[in-house]
């Protein structure tokens, strides 16, 4: 494996703390470690055996660019190609509406792929991770000591010291909640929608998380449990069923293949992933988000916790409205879960003179209809590399991050409203997006906005 060396006169930050150890945190950790930084990821979960998200992930253009440069186990298949978008009529007959080159994987497969590249974490997905990439004249042991994935660390505060460095304070849940602290030259907030980093540095109300008025029911079924006819319909396709009628039952469904056990992409060993969006009223939301133990969840009812009567009501509706292939998948999901769809946009992503950055969902939470959240994380990681090597200033980095985020956020609102609401409702979100897109094109033409920010 070739050793990465930097010719740029600007040295990357020596000590980096990344708050949050999911996909965005790991991408940034891998990149900064390759540059030579000491990287410590503080993950609040008490174990690095993170609970399966049982969810599909689209490997967009920037994710593929990132993996092409930084993935040391490219010989292991990661994604499943989807070659066309299609709708399916009530008789189960597919109707392709355009060709698309889409690469789908699962959150689990990508997470453990990134862990193998960051700190050599072995898993069923990557049983024998390769050695880390050292700097010139660096021992392998020294390279390993620069990549720390630290679990059970609940960050509680971040403050800038007189030296210009950052003090990160946390509760160590692996040690009875004992107070801990660490000093960093750069802190990245990769801790998602509940980001303590964003809460600490952004103004109150600057990125207010709002409910979109609908939820996503999700689940997977092993291909082997489905009929041959249903498997054929969904194979190599991304399939939609539109149920848009403006009431609480309106919405749409999307189904596609993702890797199965230990990341298998072999036909017959894959999973079929379903995501079903339904509009909700306040009263129905309370019912849906109250789990099997009677606990009212805020944004997520995990697998195995949806109340029996709640899921049975969803299946009863599916039997009256779904095409046979979709209905078969719904009937055979054994561990459904549900997410409340929320979103926000933060107009700031750089603080403390560029020494504190918001990345991934911490910066902007997109509605999922664009399948762009993971790509946003990779886009941020590639931009942060330019910042760390002196190719961008902190102001230029923030400009590109926030302008791109605003465009994708407004587009995700438009798509969500179009798919879930009547046309007269969605038209206003379409106007907002196209106005933002037109302004961005003018800025690109004038040389004010880089092309990659569009």
C-alpha positions in Angstrom: 0.0 0.0 0.0 1.4 3.4 -1.0 2.2 5.8 1.8 0.4 9.1 1.5 2.6 12.2 1.8 1.7 15.9 1.6 3.6 18.3 -0.5 1.6 21.3 0.7 3.5 23.6 3.1 0.4 23.8 5.4 0.5 21.0 8.0 -2.8 19.3 8.9 -4.0 19.8 12.5 -2.0 17.7 14.9 -4.7 16.6 17.4 -8.3 16.1 16.1 -11.3 15.2 18.2 -14.4 14.0 16.3 -17.6 14.0 18.2 -19.7 11.2 16.9 -18.6 7.8 15.4 -21.1 7.1 12.7 -20.5 7.4 8.9 -19.5 11.1 8.7 -17.2 10.9 11.7 -15.5 7.8 10.3 -15.0 9.4 6.9 -13.4 12.4 8.4 -11.4 10.3 10.7 -9.9 8.2 7.9 -9.1 11.2 5.8 -7.4 13.1 8.6 -5.5 10.1 9.8 -4.1 9.6 6.3 -2.9 13.2 6.4 -1.0 12.5 9.6 -3.3 13.8 12.3 -3.8 12.2 15.7 -7.5 11.4 15.5 -9.7 10.5 18.4 -13.4 9.7 17.8 -15.7 10.2 20.8 -18.7 8.0 20.4 -21.5 8.1 23.0 -22.7 4.5 22.5 -21.2 2.3 25.2 -20.1 -0.3 22.6 -18.6 -0.3 19.1 -21.1 -3.0 18.2 -23.5 -0.3 17.2 -27.1 -1.4 16.7 -28.0 -2.3 13.2 -29.8 0.4 11.4 -31.4 -2.1 9.0 -31.5 0.6 6.5 -30.3 1.2 2.9 -27.7 3.7 2.0 -27.1 5.1 -1.5 -23.4 5.3 -2.5 -23.5 8.7 -4.3 -20.8 10.2 -6.5 -18.8 11.7 -3.6 -19.0 8.5 -1.5 -17.6 6.6 -4.5 -14.9 9.2 -4.9 -14.0 9.0 -1.2 -13.9 5.2 -1.3 -11.8 5.1 -4.5 -9.2 7.1 -2.6 -9.3 5.8 0.9 -10.8 2.3 0.9 -8.2 -0.4 1.3 -10.5 -3.3 1.0 -12.1 -2.5 -2.4 -11.8 -6.2 -3.4 -14.8 -6.9 -1.1 -18.1 -6.0 -2.8 -20.0 -3.2 -1.1 -22.9 -2.1 -3.3 -25.7 -3.5 -5.4 -26.4 -1.7 -8.7 -29.9 -0.4 -9.5 -30.3 0.2 -13.2 -33.7 1.7 -13.4 -36.5 3.4 -11.5 -39.9 1.8 -12.0 -43.4 2.0 -10.7 -45.6 -1.1 -10.2 -49.3 -1.1 -11.0 -52.0 -2.8 -8.9 -51.5 -6.0 -10.7 -47.8 -6.2 -9.9 -46.6 -5.3 -13.4 -43.5 -3.0 -13.4 -43.4 0.2 -15.5 -39.9 1.6 -15.9 -39.9 5.4 -16.0 -36.1 6.2 -16.4 -32.7 4.5 -16.4 -30.5 5.3 -13.4 -27.1 4.2 -12.2 -27.5 3.9 -8.5 -25.4 1.9 -6.1 -27.1 0.8 -2.9 -25.6 -0.7 0.2 -26.6 -1.0 3.9 -25.7 1.3 6.8 -24.1 -1.7 8.5 -21.9 -2.7 5.5 -20.6 0.9 5.1 -20.1 1.4 8.8 -17.9 -1.7 9.2 -16.1 -0.9 6.0 -15.1 2.5 7.3 -14.2 1.0 10.7 -11.8 -1.4 9.0 -10.2 1.5 7.3 -10.0 3.7 10.3 -8.9 1.5 13.2 -8.7 -2.0 11.7 -11.9 -3.1 13.4 -12.6 -6.7 12.2 -16.2 -7.8 11.5 -18.1 -10.3 9.5 -18.2 -7.6 6.8 -14.3 -7.2 6.8 -12.9 -10.2 8.6 -9.2 -9.3 8.1 -8.7 -5.6 7.9 -5.5 -4.4 6.2 -2.8 -2.5 8.1 -3.3 1.2 8.4 -1.5 3.5 6.0 1.5 5.0 7.9 3.2 8.3 7.2 6.8 8.4 5.9 9.2 7.0 8.5 6.3 6.0 10.8 6.0 2.6 12.4 2.8 0.6 12.1 2.3 0.8 15.8 2.6 4.6 15.8 0.0 4.7 13.0 -2.4 2.6 15.0 -2.0 4.9 18.0 -3.2 7.9 15.9 -6.6 6.2 15.2 -8.7 5.9 18.4 -12.3 5.0 18.4 -13.4 5.8 22.0 -16.8 4.5 23.0 -19.0 5.5 26.0 -17.9 9.2 25.8 -20.8 11.6 26.2 -19.5 15.1 25.3 -21.0 17.7 27.5 -19.1 20.9 26.6 -16.5 22.5 24.3 -14.6 25.6 25.1 -11.8 27.5 23.4 -8.6 28.0 25.5 -6.3 31.0 25.5 -3.8 28.9 23.5 -6.4 28.7 20.7 -6.9 25.0 21.3 -10.2 23.5 22.2 -11.0 21.7 25.5 -13.6 18.9 25.1 -15.2 17.7 28.3 -17.2 14.5 28.5 -18.7 11.9 30.8 -17.1 8.5 30.5 -20.0 6.1 30.6 -17.6 3.1 30.6 -16.2 4.3 33.9 -19.4 5.2 35.9 -19.9 8.5 34.3 -16.5 9.9 35.4 -15.6 13.3 34.1 -12.9 13.3 31.3 -11.4 15.9 29.1 -9.2 16.2 26.0 -7.5 19.0 24.2 -7.6 19.4 20.4 -6.5 21.6 17.6 -9.6 20.9 15.6 -13.0 19.6 16.7 -15.5 18.2 14.3 -19.2 17.9 15.2 -20.3 14.7 13.5 -22.9 13.9 16.2 -26.0 14.1 14.0 -29.4 15.8 14.6 -28.9 16.1 18.4 -25.4 17.6 18.0 -23.9 19.0 21.2 -21.4 20.8 19.0 -24.1 22.6 17.0 -26.0 23.4 20.2 -22.9 24.8 21.8 -21.8 27.1 19.0 -24.8 27.9 16.8 -27.2 30.6 17.9 -30.5 29.4 19.6 -33.1 28.7 16.9 -30.5 28.9 14.1 -31.1 25.3 13.1 -34.5 24.4 14.5 -35.4 20.8 13.9 -39.0 20.6 12.5 -41.4 17.7 12.0 -42.3 17.2 8.3 -45.8 15.8 9.1 -45.0 12.2 8.1 -43.2 9.1 9.2 -41.2 6.4 7.5 -41.9 2.7 8.2 -38.8 0.6 7.4 -37.9 -3.0 7.4 -36.0 -5.7 5.5 -36.8 -9.2 4.2 -34.2 -11.8 3.1 -34.6 -12.5 -0.6 -34.8 -16.2 0.1 -38.1 -15.7 1.9 -39.8 -14.0 -1.0 -41.4 -15.6 -4.0 -39.5 -15.9 -7.2 -41.9 -13.5 -8.9 -41.4 -10.8 -6.3 -37.7 -11.2 -6.3 -37.6 -10.8 -10.0 -39.7 -7.6 -9.9 -37.3 -5.9 -7.4 -34.0 -7.3 -8.7 -31.7 -4.6 -10.1 -34.5 -2.0 -9.8 -35.6 0.8 -7.5 -39.3 0.4 -7.3 -42.0 3.0 -6.2 -45.6 2.8 -5.3 -47.4 6.1 -5.0 -50.4 6.4 -2.6 -50.7 10.1 -2.7 -54.3 11.1 -1.9 -53.8 14.1 0.5 -55.1 12.4 3.7 -53.4 10.6 6.6 -53.0 7.5 4.5 -51.3 9.2 1.6 -47.7 8.7 0.8 -45.4 6.5 -1.1 -43.2 3.4 -0.9 -39.7 2.6 -2.2 -38.1 -0.8 -2.4 -34.6 -1.9 -3.4 -32.0 -4.5 -2.7 -29.2 -4.1 -0.1 -26.4 -6.5 1.0 -27.4 -9.4 3.3 -25.6 -11.2 6.1 -22.0 -10.0 6.4 -22.5 -7.8 3.4 -23.3 -10.5 0.8 -24.3 -9.1 -2.5 -25.0 -12.5 -4.1 -28.5 -12.9 -5.6 -30.6 -14.9 -3.2 -28.5 -13.8 -0.2 -29.4 -10.1 -0.2 -32.1 -8.2 1.6 -35.0 -6.4 0.2 -35.4 -3.0 1.9 -38.7 -1.3 2.2 -39.4 2.3 3.2 -43.0 3.4 3.4 -43.9 7.0 4.1 -47.3 7.9 5.5 -48.7 11.2 6.5 -49.6 11.6 10.2 -51.9 13.7 12.4 -51.0 14.7 15.9 -53.3 12.1 17.4 -52.0 9.3 15.1 -48.4 10.3 15.7 -48.9 9.7 19.5 -50.3 6.3 18.7 -47.5 5.4 16.3 -44.6 6.6 18.4 -45.8 4.9 21.6 -43.9 1.6 21.7 -44.8 -1.9 22.8 -43.8 -1.0 26.4 -46.0 2.1 26.5 -43.1 4.5 26.2 -43.7 7.6 24.0 -40.7 7.9 21.7 -39.7 11.2 20.2 -38.4 10.4 16.7 -37.6 6.7 16.5 -39.3 3.4 17.5 -36.6 0.8 17.0 -36.9 -2.7 15.6 -38.9 -5.0 17.9 -40.5 -2.1 19.7 -43.4 -1.1 17.5 -46.7 -1.9 19.3 -48.3 -5.0 17.8 -51.7 -3.2 17.1 -49.9 -0.3 15.4 -48.1 -2.5 12.8 -51.2 -4.7 12.3 -53.1 -1.6 11.4 -50.5 -0.7 8.8 -50.5 -4.2 7.3 -54.3 -4.1 7.2 -54.2 -0.9 5.1 -51.5 -2.4 2.9 -53.8 -5.3 2.1 -56.3 -2.9 0.6 -54.0 -0.7 -1.4 -50.7 -2.4 -2.2 -49.6 -4.2 -5.4 -48.8 -7.8 -4.7 -45.0 -7.5 -4.7 -45.1 -4.7 -2.1 -47.7 -6.4 0.0 -45.6 -9.6 0.1 -42.6 -7.6 1.5 -44.7 -5.9 4.1 -46.3 -9.1 5.3 -42.9 -10.8 5.7 -41.1 -8.0 7.6 -40.5 -9.4 11.1 -38.8 -6.4 12.7 -40.2 -3.1 11.4 -39.2 0.2 12.8 -40.5 3.7 12.3 -38.8 7.1 12.0 -40.4 10.6 12.3 -39.2 12.6 9.4 -37.6 15.9 10.5 -35.2 18.4 8.9 -33.2 21.5 9.5 -30.7 23.7 7.8 -27.9 25.5 9.7 -26.5 28.6 7.9 -23.2 28.3 9.9 -20.8 25.3 9.8 -17.5 26.9 11.0 -16.8 28.4 14.4 -13.9 29.5 16.6 -11.9 30.6 13.6 -12.4 27.4 11.7 -11.3 25.2 14.6 -14.8 23.8 15.2 -16.7 22.4 12.2 -20.1 20.9 11.7 -20.2 18.0 9.3 -22.7 15.6 7.9 -26.2 15.6 9.5 -24.9 17.9 12.3 -24.7 20.7 9.8 -27.9 20.0 7.8 -30.5 17.3 8.2 -32.0 16.5 4.8 -35.2 14.7 4.3 -34.3 11.2 3.0 -36.0 11.4 -0.4 -32.8 12.4 -2.2 -30.8 9.6 -0.7 -28.1 12.2 -0.2 -27.3 12.2 3.5 -24.3 9.8 3.2 -23.1 11.6 0.0 -23.2 14.9 2.0 -20.9 13.4 4.6 -18.4 12.3 2.0 -18.6 15.7 0.3 -17.8 17.4 3.6 -14.9 15.0 4.2 -13.4 15.8 0.8 -13.8 19.6 1.4 -12.3 19.3 4.9 -9.2 17.7 3.4 -8.8 20.8 1.3 -9.2 22.9 4.4 -6.7 20.8 6.4 -4.1 21.1 3.6 -4.4 24.8 3.0 -6.3 24.7 -0.3 -9.3 26.4 1.3 -9.7 28.9 4.1 -12.2 28.3 6.8 -14.5 30.9 5.3 -14.3 29.3 1.8 -14.9 25.9 3.4 -18.0 27.1 5.2 -19.3 28.9 2.1 -19.1 25.7 0.0 -20.6 23.6 2.7 -23.5 25.8 3.6 -24.4 26.8 0.0 -24.5 23.2 -1.1 -26.4 22.2 2.0 -29.1 24.8 1.4 -29.7 23.7 -2.2 -30.0 20.0 -1.3 -32.1 20.9 1.8 -34.6 22.9 -0.3 -34.7 20.1 -2.9 -35.4 17.5 -0.3 -38.3 19.6 1.0 -39.7 19.9 -2.5 -39.4 16.2 -3.2 -40.9 15.3 0.2 -43.9 17.7 -0.3 -44.4 16.5 -3.9 -44.5 12.8 -2.9 -46.6 13.3 0.3 -48.9 16.3 -0.3 -51.3 17.6 -3.0 -49.7 19.5 -5.8 -50.9 22.9 -4.6 -49.0 22.4 -1.4 -45.8 21.2 -3.0 -45.6 23.9 -5.6 -44.3 26.5 -3.0 -41.4 24.2 -2.1 -40.6 23.8 -5.8 -40.5 27.5 -6.2 -38.1 27.9 -3.3 -35.7 25.3 -4.7 -35.7 26.6 -8.2 -35.1 30.1 -7.0 -32.2 28.9 -4.9 -30.8 26.9 -7.8 -31.1 29.8 -10.3 -29.3 32.1 -7.9 -26.5 29.5 -7.5 -26.1 29.3 -11.2 -25.7 33.0 -11.4 -23.1 32.9 -8.7 -21.2 30.1 -10.5 -21.3 32.1 -13.7 -20.1 35.2 -11.9 -17.3 33.2 -10.3 -18.5 33.7 -6.8 -19.6 30.1 -6.1 -17.5 27.0 -7.1 -19.2 24.5 -9.3 -18.9 21.7 -6.9 -21.1 23.6 -4.4 -24.2 23.2 -6.7 
